[in-house]
Amino acid sequence: MEIACFYSGEMEKKLLQGFSVFMFSLGILGGIAFDFFVSLRERMEEEGDQPIEKVNLIRTREFAGFFLWVMAILLSSYGLKEPTVNNNTVIFGSSLAIFLWICVNHNKAQFKHKPPEPKNIEAGGNEVNHDLTGEGLS
């Protein structure tokens, strides 16, 4: 046990290791894939009412997203080859995964909120001023 602790204590400590960056990318890309397959039925129903040009544009974007997804997972998986080394290929794959996540989530309806209307905002609200009795902190 002492030999193992001595050996690992002598190793250089790095902030970004290939394995941890790969797992980060795998989590992001897995979430993107899960969201794609969960919302597949809704998108198919929406596409039924649209013209063929719009459907072709949607398919082209999905193919481009899938291509970026595959590239990100392949580049990030290089971190499994050298799990304790900080490698630019792994960092690029992780950056590609983050970029893809931003592109996928940019126009989601669940992230869009209407700004509040000034007519509905009341200054002061419905607060009632209560006179408190007692000694307080004195």
C-alpha positions as CSV (number, residue, x, y, z in Angstrom):
1,M,0.0,0.0,0.0
2,E,2.8,2.4,0.8
3,I,4.4,1.7,-2.6
4,A,1.2,2.7,-4.4
5,C,0.8,5.8,-2.4
6,F,4.4,6.8,-2.9
7,Y,4.1,6.2,-6.7
8,S,0.9,8.2,-7.1
9,G,2.3,11.0,-4.9
10,E,5.3,11.3,-7.2
11,M,3.1,11.8,-10.3
12,E,2.6,15.2,-11.8
13,K,-0.9,16.6,-10.9
14,K,-2.9,18.0,-13.8
15,L,-6.1,19.9,-13.8
16,L,-7.6,18.4,-17.0
17,Q,-7.0,14.8,-17.4
18,G,-8.1,12.9,-20.5
19,F,-10.5,10.5,-18.7
20,S,-12.4,13.2,-16.8
21,V,-12.7,15.4,-19.9
22,F,-14.0,12.3,-21.8
23,M,-16.6,11.6,-19.1
24,F,-17.7,15.3,-19.2
25,S,-18.1,15.1,-23.0
26,L,-19.9,11.8,-22.7
27,G,-22.4,13.2,-20.3
28,I,-23.2,16.2,-22.5
29,L,-23.4,14.1,-25.7
30,G,-25.5,11.5,-23.9
31,G,-27.9,14.2,-22.8
32,I,-28.2,15.5,-26.4
33,A,-28.9,12.0,-27.8
34,F,-31.5,11.3,-25.1
35,D,-33.3,14.6,-25.8
36,F,-33.2,13.9,-29.5
37,F,-34.8,10.5,-29.2
38,V,-37.4,11.6,-26.6
39,S,-38.6,14.5,-28.7
40,L,-38.5,12.6,-32.0
41,R,-42.3,11.8,-32.0
42,E,-43.2,15.5,-31.4
43,R,-40.9,16.6,-34.3
44,M,-42.3,14.0,-36.7
45,E,-45.9,15.3,-36.0
46,E,-44.8,18.9,-36.5
47,E,-43.0,18.0,-39.8
48,G,-46.2,16.5,-41.3
49,D,-47.8,19.9,-41.8
50,Q,-44.8,21.6,-43.3
51,P,-43.7,22.0,-46.9
52,I,-41.0,19.7,-48.2
53,E,-38.3,22.5,-48.4
54,K,-38.7,23.1,-44.7
55,V,-38.5,19.4,-43.9
56,N,-35.3,19.1,-46.0
57,L,-33.8,22.0,-44.1
58,I,-34.6,20.3,-40.8
59,R,-33.1,17.0,-42.0
60,T,-30.0,18.8,-43.1
61,R,-29.6,20.4,-39.7
62,E,-30.1,17.1,-38.0
63,F,-27.5,15.4,-40.2
64,A,-25.0,18.2,-39.4
65,G,-25.7,17.9,-35.7
66,F,-25.2,14.1,-35.9
67,F,-21.9,14.6,-37.7
68,L,-20.7,17.0,-35.1
69,W,-21.9,14.6,-32.4
70,V,-19.9,11.7,-33.9
71,M,-16.8,13.9,-34.3
72,A,-17.0,15.2,-30.7
73,I,-17.3,11.7,-29.3
74,L,-14.5,10.4,-31.4
75,L,-12.2,13.2,-30.5
76,S,-13.1,13.0,-26.8
77,S,-12.6,9.2,-26.8
78,Y,-8.9,9.8,-27.4
79,G,-8.8,10.6,-23.7
80,L,-9.3,6.9,-23.0
81,K,-6.0,6.2,-24.8
82,E,-4.0,8.4,-22.5
83,P,-6.3,8.9,-19.4
84,T,-3.8,11.0,-17.3
85,V,-2.5,13.3,-20.1
86,N,-3.9,16.7,-21.0
87,N,-4.3,16.4,-24.8
88,N,-5.4,19.1,-27.2
89,T,-7.5,16.6,-29.2
90,V,-9.6,15.8,-26.1
91,I,-10.0,19.5,-25.3
92,F,-11.1,20.2,-28.9
93,G,-13.6,17.3,-28.7
94,S,-15.0,18.6,-25.4
95,S,-15.3,22.1,-26.9
96,L,-17.1,20.7,-29.8
97,A,-19.5,18.9,-27.5
98,I,-20.2,22.2,-25.5
99,F,-20.7,24.1,-28.8
100,L,-23.2,21.4,-30.0
101,W,-25.0,21.6,-26.6
102,I,-25.4,25.4,-26.9
103,C,-26.7,25.1,-30.5
104,V,-29.2,22.4,-29.5
105,N,-30.5,24.3,-26.5
106,H,-30.4,27.8,-27.9
107,N,-34.0,27.9,-29.3
108,K,-35.8,25.5,-26.9
109,A,-39.2,26.7,-25.8
110,Q,-38.5,25.8,-22.2
111,F,-35.7,28.4,-22.0
112,K,-37.7,31.2,-23.6
113,H,-39.7,33.4,-21.2
114,K,-41.8,36.4,-21.9
115,P,-40.5,39.7,-20.4
116,P,-42.8,41.0,-17.7
117,E,-45.4,43.6,-18.8
118,P,-45.1,46.9,-16.9
119,K,-48.9,47.1,-16.5
120,N,-48.9,44.0,-14.3
121,I,-46.2,45.1,-11.9
122,E,-47.3,47.0,-8.9
123,A,-44.9,49.0,-6.8
124,G,-45.0,47.9,-3.2
125,G,-47.3,44.9,-3.8
126,N,-50.0,44.0,-1.3
127,E,-47.9,44.6,1.8
128,V,-49.7,45.6,4.9
129,N,-47.8,47.6,7.5
130,H,-48.1,45.9,10.8
131,D,-47.0,47.7,14.0
132,L,-45.0,45.3,16.0
133,T,-45.0,45.6,19.8
134,G,-42.4,44.4,22.2
135,E,-38.9,45.2,23.3
136,G,-37.2,43.9,20.2
137,L,-33.4,43.6,20.5
138,S,-33.0,46.3,23.2
